[in-house]
């Protein structure tokens, strides 16, 4: 009885390179996908935080504008003028507007 020699297939250099590239792609594509989704999620969280800050600041600005309107009202000016013993003469009032 003679032993049969098993033939081993030899891979060519080009085939080895193709298998290495294939394994690399199989590993790297899901890894890159997870990484980019994590970055996107982080960016979305930062965006939502900024939106929240903007809304809070806008609310504060509106509140301050209302306070300014109250302080500039004619009744308030007359009240303060009376406290300091001043009189209201409409001819002496000059309206100054910003640019």
FILO-899605 format. One line per field, with one value per residue: y, x, z of N, C-alpha, C, CB in turn; residue in three letters. Coordinates in nm, 4 decimals. Last residue first. Glycine has a CB too. Layout:
N
n_north: [Y | ...]
n_east: [X | ...]
n_up: [Z | ...]
ca_north: [Y | ...]
ca_east: [X | ...]
ca_up: [Z | ...]
c_north: [Y | ...]
c_east: [X | ...]
c_up: [Z | ...]
cb_north: [Y | ...]
cb_east: [X | ...]
cb_up: [Z | ...]
r: [ALA | ...]
! end
This chain:
99
n_north: [10.4163 | 10.5284 | 10.8407 | 11.0491 | 11.3134 | 11.5446 | 11.7581 | 12.0077 | 11.9938 | 11.8682 | 11.8675 | 11.7736 | 11.8581 | 11.7214 | 11.5996 | 11.3371 | 11.2309 | 11.3230 | 11.1573 | 10.9076 | 10.9455 | 10.9916 | 10.7417 | 10.5747 | 10.6673 | 10.6101 | 10.3499 | 10.2501 | 10.0309 | 9.8612 | 9.8096 | 9.6711 | 9.4419 | 9.3361 | 9.2779 | 9.0776 | 8.8764 | 8.8324 | 8.7322 | 8.4935 | 8.3600 | 8.3397 | 8.1705 | 7.9364 | 7.8840 | 7.8400 | 7.6098 | 7.4305 | 7.4281 | 7.3117 | 7.0556 | 6.9707 | 6.9618 | 6.7603 | 6.5459 | 6.5385 | 6.4669 | 6.2087 | 6.0859 | 6.1053 | 5.9431 | 5.6982 | 5.6623 | 5.6292 | 5.3854 | 5.2048 | 5.2206 | 5.1270 | 4.8606 | 4.7622 | 4.7945 | 4.6321 | 4.3583 | 4.3471 | 4.4656 | 4.2653 | 4.0544 | 4.1673 | 4.1981 | 3.9270 | 3.8324 | 3.9796 | 3.8786 | 3.6146 | 3.6567 | 3.7532 | 3.5264 | 3.2248 | 2.9439 | 2.6030 | 2.3284 | 2.0216 | 1.6928 | 1.4176 | 1.1132 | 0.8075 | 0.5350 | 0.2074 | -0.1163]
n_east: [-2.8702 | -3.1155 | -3.2621 | -3.3976 | -3.6132 | -3.6367 | -3.8434 | -3.9450 | -4.2118 | -4.3336 | -4.2371 | -4.2872 | -4.0710 | -3.9334 | -3.9001 | -3.8472 | -4.1024 | -4.1743 | -4.0099 | -4.1187 | -4.3700 | -4.3014 | -4.1901 | -4.4101 | -4.5770 | -4.4306 | -4.1809 | -3.9376 | -3.9844 | -4.1235 | -3.9277 | -3.7465 | -3.8959 | -3.9122 | -3.6430 | -3.6079 | -3.7660 | -3.6302 | -3.3876 | -3.4752 | -3.5514 | -3.3059 | -3.1751 | -3.3254 | -3.2719 | -2.9945 | -2.9843 | -3.1111 | -2.9309 | -2.7126 | -2.8172 | -2.8491 | -2.5796 | -2.4782 | -2.6256 | -2.5252 | -2.2600 | -2.2999 | -2.4023 | -2.1829 | -2.0009 | -2.1367 | -2.1311 | -1.8569 | -1.8150 | -1.9693 | -1.8270 | -1.5759 | -1.6497 | -1.7497 | -1.4993 | -1.2904 | -1.3440 | -1.3682 | -1.1275 | -0.9452 | -1.0285 | -0.9615 | -0.6843 | -0.6133 | -0.7025 | -0.5347 | -0.2835 | -0.3163 | -0.3444 | -0.0910 | 0.0655 | -0.1329 | -0.1279 | -0.1355 | -0.2867 | -0.1314 | -0.2098 | -0.0941 | 0.0032 | -0.0741 | 0.1349 | 0.0628 | 0.0812]
n_up: [1.5235 | 1.7643 | 1.8424 | 2.0754 | 2.1172 | 2.3674 | 2.5460 | 2.5811 | 2.5223 | 2.7384 | 3.0556 | 3.3754 | 3.6463 | 3.9511 | 4.1971 | 4.2065 | 4.1794 | 3.9240 | 3.7708 | 3.8253 | 3.7025 | 3.4358 | 3.3753 | 3.4079 | 3.2051 | 2.9749 | 2.9910 | 3.0360 | 3.1994 | 3.0246 | 2.8313 | 2.9941 | 3.0504 | 2.7933 | 2.7505 | 2.9420 | 2.8298 | 2.5917 | 2.6963 | 2.8132 | 2.5801 | 2.4534 | 2.6341 | 2.5978 | 2.3295 | 2.3483 | 2.5066 | 2.3308 | 2.1227 | 2.2553 | 2.2993 | 2.0354 | 1.9562 | 2.1218 | 2.0148 | 1.7534 | 1.8054 | 1.9050 | 1.6748 | 1.5068 | 1.6438 | 1.6213 | 1.3471 | 1.3091 | 1.4501 | 1.3032 | 1.0575 | 1.1268 | 1.1837 | 0.9399 | 0.7876 | 0.9002 | 0.8495 | 0.5758 | 0.4969 | 0.5793 | 0.4193 | 0.1668 | 0.1879 | 0.2094 | -0.0381 | -0.2129 | -0.1405 | -0.2242 | -0.4991 | -0.5651 | -0.5112 | -0.4992 | -0.2934 | -0.3600 | -0.2212 | -0.1835 | -0.2244 | -0.0546 | -0.1775 | -0.0453 | 0.0101 | -0.0895 | 0.0000]
ca_north: [10.3965 | 10.4688 | 10.7058 | 11.0104 | 11.1701 | 11.5184 | 11.6184 | 11.9872 | 12.0677 | 11.7900 | 11.9635 | 11.7208 | 11.8669 | 11.7719 | 11.7373 | 11.4277 | 11.1963 | 11.3787 | 11.3020 | 10.9373 | 10.9087 | 11.0965 | 10.8628 | 10.5553 | 10.6736 | 10.7498 | 10.3957 | 10.3615 | 10.1430 | 9.9108 | 9.8769 | 9.7990 | 9.5306 | 9.3767 | 9.3761 | 9.2047 | 8.9280 | 8.8815 | 8.8571 | 8.5979 | 8.3873 | 8.4159 | 8.3075 | 7.9985 | 7.9098 | 7.9497 | 7.7345 | 7.4582 | 7.4753 | 7.4493 | 7.1387 | 6.9858 | 7.0504 | 6.8970 | 6.5830 | 6.5662 | 6.5954 | 6.3110 | 6.0942 | 6.1703 | 6.0846 | 5.7550 | 5.6784 | 5.7467 | 5.5074 | 5.2309 | 5.2507 | 5.2656 | 4.9444 | 4.7770 | 4.8611 | 4.7785 | 4.4070 | 4.2851 | 4.5331 | 4.4017 | 4.0428 | 4.1263 | 4.3161 | 4.0200 | 3.7804 | 3.9965 | 4.0208 | 3.6444 | 3.6008 | 3.8367 | 3.6507 | 3.3191 | 3.0696 | 2.7195 | 2.4368 | 2.1468 | 1.8134 | 1.5171 | 1.2472 | 0.9081 | 0.6554 | 0.3268 | 0.0000]
ca_east: [-2.8531 | -2.9896 | -3.2732 | -3.2716 | -3.6060 | -3.5776 | -3.8047 | -3.8051 | -4.1264 | -4.3108 | -4.2683 | -4.2852 | -4.1985 | -3.9211 | -3.9474 | -3.7323 | -4.0228 | -4.2418 | -3.9924 | -3.9821 | -4.3603 | -4.3685 | -4.1077 | -4.2929 | -4.6209 | -4.4539 | -4.3194 | -3.9426 | -3.9078 | -4.1892 | -4.0509 | -3.7075 | -3.8548 | -4.0349 | -3.7093 | -3.5368 | -3.7971 | -3.7677 | -3.3898 | -3.4168 | -3.6512 | -3.4126 | -3.1265 | -3.3188 | -3.4094 | -3.0459 | -2.9238 | -3.1691 | -3.0672 | -2.7028 | -2.7782 | -2.9668 | -2.6734 | -2.4264 | -2.6411 | -2.6674 | -2.2894 | -2.2378 | -2.4830 | -2.3074 | -1.9711 | -2.1091 | -2.2605 | -1.9227 | -1.7451 | -2.0016 | -1.9698 | -1.5897 | -1.5853 | -1.8392 | -1.6249 | -1.2888 | -1.3258 | -1.4727 | -1.2541 | -0.9350 | -1.0390 | -1.0981 | -0.7689 | -0.5790 | -0.7609 | -0.6797 | -0.3138 | -0.2901 | -0.4554 | -0.2076 | 0.0853 | -0.0458 | -0.1907 | -0.0545 | -0.2976 | -0.1722 | -0.1597 | -0.2005 | 0.0481 | -0.1048 | 0.0709 | 0.1435 | 0.0000]
ca_up: [1.3794 | 1.7234 | 1.7882 | 2.0140 | 2.0961 | 2.2371 | 2.5230 | 2.6187 | 2.4280 | 2.6164 | 2.9501 | 3.2401 | 3.5772 | 3.8143 | 4.1898 | 4.2130 | 4.2978 | 4.0416 | 3.7638 | 3.8699 | 3.8442 | 3.5130 | 3.3644 | 3.4934 | 3.3453 | 3.0116 | 2.9770 | 2.9431 | 3.2537 | 3.1461 | 2.7917 | 2.9342 | 3.1609 | 2.8617 | 2.6638 | 2.9573 | 2.9631 | 2.5882 | 2.6183 | 2.8973 | 2.6842 | 2.3897 | 2.6160 | 2.7306 | 2.3722 | 2.2664 | 2.5548 | 2.4626 | 2.0987 | 2.2064 | 2.4136 | 2.1207 | 1.8879 | 2.1352 | 2.1561 | 1.7771 | 1.7437 | 1.9903 | 1.7968 | 1.4702 | 1.6225 | 1.7541 | 1.4133 | 1.2518 | 1.4889 | 1.4440 | 1.0645 | 1.0816 | 1.2854 | 1.0565 | 0.7499 | 0.9125 | 0.9873 | 0.6583 | 0.4710 | 0.6323 | 0.5658 | 0.1976 | 0.1685 | 0.3174 | 0.0856 | -0.2199 | -0.1215 | -0.0828 | -0.4223 | -0.5890 | -0.4363 | -0.5679 | -0.3324 | -0.3271 | -0.3172 | -0.1158 | -0.2898 | -0.0683 | -0.1418 | -0.1441 | 0.0634 | -0.0989 | 0.0000]
c_north: [10.2694 | 10.4479 | 10.6586 | 10.8658 | 11.1383 | 11.3681 | 11.6029 | 11.8464 | 12.0445 | 11.8620 | 11.8954 | 11.8289 | 11.8202 | 11.7796 | 11.7998 | 11.5744 | 11.2946 | 11.3503 | 11.3686 | 11.0873 | 10.9443 | 11.0702 | 10.9758 | 10.6803 | 10.6628 | 10.7624 | 10.5373 | 10.4174 | 10.2670 | 10.0349 | 9.9349 | 9.8780 | 9.6680 | 9.4717 | 9.4254 | 9.3136 | 9.0642 | 8.9429 | 8.9168 | 8.7320 | 8.4990 | 8.4523 | 8.3945 | 8.1444 | 7.9798 | 7.9856 | 7.8546 | 7.5887 | 7.5125 | 7.5081 | 7.2860 | 7.0718 | 7.0752 | 6.9980 | 6.7263 | 6.6088 | 6.6346 | 6.4512 | 6.2024 | 6.1883 | 6.1630 | 5.9036 | 5.7361 | 5.7690 | 5.6316 | 5.3619 | 5.2850 | 5.3096 | 5.0923 | 4.8672 | 4.8696 | 4.8458 | 4.5578 | 4.3337 | 4.4769 | 4.4764 | 4.1815 | 4.1162 | 4.2837 | 4.1448 | 3.8726 | 3.9444 | 4.0444 | 3.7892 | 3.6283 | 3.7886 | 3.7430 | 3.4456 | 3.1587 | 2.8432 | 2.5531 | 2.2565 | 1.9340 | 1.6432 | 1.3438 | 1.0430 | 0.7534 | 0.4471 | 0.1247]
c_east: [-2.9167 | -2.9854 | -3.1364 | -3.2865 | -3.4781 | -3.5632 | -3.7550 | -3.7549 | -3.9785 | -4.2209 | -4.2323 | -4.3294 | -4.1802 | -4.0595 | -3.9317 | -3.7729 | -3.9067 | -4.1636 | -4.0571 | -3.9573 | -4.2222 | -4.3590 | -4.1698 | -4.2043 | -4.5018 | -4.4957 | -4.3362 | -4.0851 | -3.9186 | -4.1172 | -4.1252 | -3.8319 | -3.8162 | -4.0036 | -3.8383 | -3.5990 | -3.7316 | -3.8077 | -3.5304 | -3.4204 | -3.6027 | -3.5207 | -3.2331 | -3.2750 | -3.4130 | -3.1881 | -2.9778 | -3.1140 | -3.1345 | -2.8408 | -2.7700 | -2.9362 | -2.7966 | -2.5219 | -2.5933 | -2.6934 | -2.4352 | -2.2677 | -2.4294 | -2.3973 | -2.0974 | -2.0789 | -2.2434 | -2.0598 | -1.8159 | -1.9385 | -2.0110 | -1.7356 | -1.6006 | -1.7801 | -1.7213 | -1.4215 | -1.3440 | -1.4632 | -1.3661 | -1.0667 | -1.0333 | -1.1200 | -0.9129 | -0.6665 | -0.7339 | -0.7469 | -0.4643 | -0.3260 | -0.4381 | -0.3279 | -0.0349 | -0.0339 | -0.0884 | -0.1245 | -0.2117 | -0.1754 | -0.2169 | -0.1401 | -0.0680 | -0.0575 | 0.0450 | 0.0639 | 0.0870]
c_up: [1.3339 | 1.5735 | 1.7466 | 1.9697 | 2.0202 | 2.2255 | 2.3794 | 2.5878 | 2.4568 | 2.5165 | 2.8190 | 3.1425 | 3.4338 | 3.7511 | 4.0535 | 4.1973 | 4.3157 | 4.1692 | 3.8856 | 3.8701 | 3.8996 | 3.6623 | 3.4470 | 3.4909 | 3.4397 | 3.1580 | 3.0324 | 2.9307 | 3.1644 | 3.1994 | 2.9124 | 2.8947 | 3.1069 | 2.9772 | 2.7281 | 2.8699 | 2.9849 | 2.7225 | 2.6130 | 2.8257 | 2.7757 | 2.4906 | 2.5511 | 2.7188 | 2.5076 | 2.3088 | 2.4790 | 2.5192 | 2.2300 | 2.1795 | 2.3728 | 2.2432 | 1.9744 | 2.0718 | 2.1782 | 1.9210 | 1.7652 | 1.9362 | 1.8898 | 1.5919 | 1.5880 | 1.7426 | 1.5531 | 1.3144 | 1.4360 | 1.4891 | 1.2075 | 1.0907 | 1.2499 | 1.1656 | 0.8680 | 0.8801 | 0.9953 | 0.8021 | 0.5578 | 0.6138 | 0.6300 | 0.3487 | 0.2052 | 0.3082 | 0.2036 | -0.0929 | -0.1219 | -0.0524 | -0.2728 | -0.5087 | -0.4502 | -0.4842 | -0.4009 | -0.3791 | -0.2719 | -0.2203 | -0.2167 | -0.1283 | -0.1606 | -0.0928 | -0.0495 | -0.0483 | 0.0000]
cb_north: [10.3959 | 10.3374 | 10.7006 | 11.0288 | 11.1185 | 11.5918 | 11.5218 | 12.0156 | 12.2178 | 11.7572 | 12.1007 | 11.5963 | 12.0110 | 11.6816 | 11.8199 | 11.3909 | 11.0517 | 11.3219 | 11.3580 | 10.8667 | 10.7578 | 11.1077 | 10.9063 | 10.4309 | 10.5617 | 10.8114 | 10.2992 | 10.3177 | 10.1031 | 9.8005 | 9.7800 | 9.7765 | 9.4690 | 9.2532 | 9.3152 | 9.1874 | 8.8289 | 8.7677 | 8.8319 | 8.5621 | 8.2598 | 8.3367 | 8.3086 | 7.9205 | 7.7791 | 7.9121 | 7.7289 | 7.3421 | 7.3684 | 7.4549 | 7.0915 | 6.8487 | 6.9909 | 6.9084 | 6.4853 | 6.4431 | 6.5910 | 6.2886 | 5.9584 | 6.0900 | 6.1010 | 5.6816 | 5.5442 | 5.7315 | 5.5040 | 5.1147 | 5.1319 | 5.2815 | 4.9077 | 4.6396 | 4.7868 | 4.8345 | 4.3686 | 4.1315 | 4.5210 | 4.4783 | 3.9525 | 3.9922 | 4.3664 | 4.0585 | 3.6415 | 3.9243 | 4.1055 | 3.6174 | 3.4497 | 3.8389 | 3.7223 | 3.3514 | 3.1412 | 2.7077 | 2.4806 | 2.1847 | 1.8162 | 1.5475 | 1.2903 | 0.9105 | 0.7209 | 0.3489 | -0.0014]
cb_east: [-2.7074 | -2.9674 | -3.3712 | -3.1503 | -3.7306 | -3.4393 | -3.9244 | -3.7873 | -4.1576 | -4.4431 | -4.1903 | -4.3754 | -4.2547 | -3.8268 | -3.8761 | -3.6312 | -3.9689 | -4.3833 | -4.0529 | -3.8790 | -4.3881 | -4.5150 | -4.0928 | -4.2123 | -4.7225 | -4.5611 | -4.4153 | -3.8905 | -3.7608 | -4.1929 | -4.1416 | -3.6161 | -3.7360 | -4.1110 | -3.7389 | -3.3882 | -3.7509 | -3.8640 | -3.3383 | -3.2725 | -3.6810 | -3.4730 | -2.9985 | -3.2215 | -3.4885 | -3.0426 | -2.7715 | -3.1407 | -3.1495 | -2.6177 | -2.6425 | -3.0183 | -2.7146 | -2.2870 | -2.5625 | -2.7515 | -2.2575 | -2.0844 | -2.4855 | -2.3795 | -1.8671 | -1.9908 | -2.3341 | -1.9364 | -1.6015 | -1.9534 | -2.0523 | -1.5376 | -1.4353 | -1.8702 | -1.6917 | -1.1837 | -1.1866 | -1.4619 | -1.2912 | -0.8203 | -0.9253 | -1.1297 | -0.7606 | -0.4287 | -0.7064 | -0.7360 | -0.2466 | -0.1417 | -0.4668 | -0.2412 | 0.2119 | -0.0995 | -0.2518 | 0.0883 | -0.4439 | -0.0743 | -0.1976 | -0.2687 | 0.1712 | -0.2554 | 0.1584 | 0.1906 | -0.0932]
cb_up: [1.3421 | 1.7952 | 1.6693 | 2.1126 | 2.0196 | 2.2189 | 2.5506 | 2.7656 | 2.4341 | 2.5506 | 2.9688 | 3.2284 | 3.5818 | 3.7295 | 4.2891 | 4.1055 | 4.2863 | 4.0535 | 3.6327 | 3.7800 | 3.8632 | 3.4716 | 3.2156 | 3.4479 | 3.3755 | 2.9210 | 3.0491 | 2.8061 | 3.2703 | 3.2546 | 2.7164 | 2.8108 | 3.2398 | 2.9134 | 2.5250 | 2.9222 | 3.0715 | 2.5512 | 2.4753 | 2.9360 | 2.7665 | 2.2736 | 2.5310 | 2.8225 | 2.3788 | 2.1168 | 2.5416 | 2.5599 | 2.0251 | 2.0792 | 2.4711 | 2.1647 | 1.7523 | 2.0705 | 2.2478 | 1.7440 | 1.5945 | 1.9994 | 1.8693 | 1.3626 | 1.5113 | 1.8218 | 1.4205 | 1.1002 | 1.4386 | 1.5339 | 1.0124 | 0.9368 | 1.2993 | 1.1157 | 0.6335 | 0.8231 | 1.0401 | 0.6536 | 0.3237 | 0.5633 | 0.6223 | 0.1306 | 0.0228 | 0.3114 | 0.1152 | -0.3432 | -0.2311 | -0.0473 | -0.4475 | -0.7372 | -0.4840 | -0.7098 | -0.2100 | -0.3861 | -0.3345 | 0.0029 | -0.4420 | 0.0697 | -0.2272 | -0.1762 | 0.1731 | -0.2434 | 0.1179]
r: [UNK | UNK | UNK | UNK | UNK | UNK | UNK | UNK | UNK | UNK | UNK | UNK | UNK | UNK | UNK | UNK | UNK | UNK | UNK | UNK | UNK | UNK | UNK | UNK | UNK | UNK | UNK | UNK | UNK | UNK | UNK | UNK | UNK | UNK | UNK | UNK | UNK | UNK | UNK | UNK | UNK | UNK | UNK | UNK | UNK | UNK | UNK | UNK | UNK | UNK | UNK | UNK | UNK | UNK | UNK | UNK | UNK | UNK | UNK | UNK | UNK | UNK | UNK | UNK | UNK | UNK | UNK | UNK | UNK | UNK | UNK | UNK | UNK | UNK | UNK | UNK | UNK | UNK | UNK | UNK | UNK | UNK | UNK | UNK | UNK | UNK | UNK | UNK | UNK | UNK | UNK | UNK | UNK | UNK | UNK | UNK | UNK | UNK | UNK]
! end
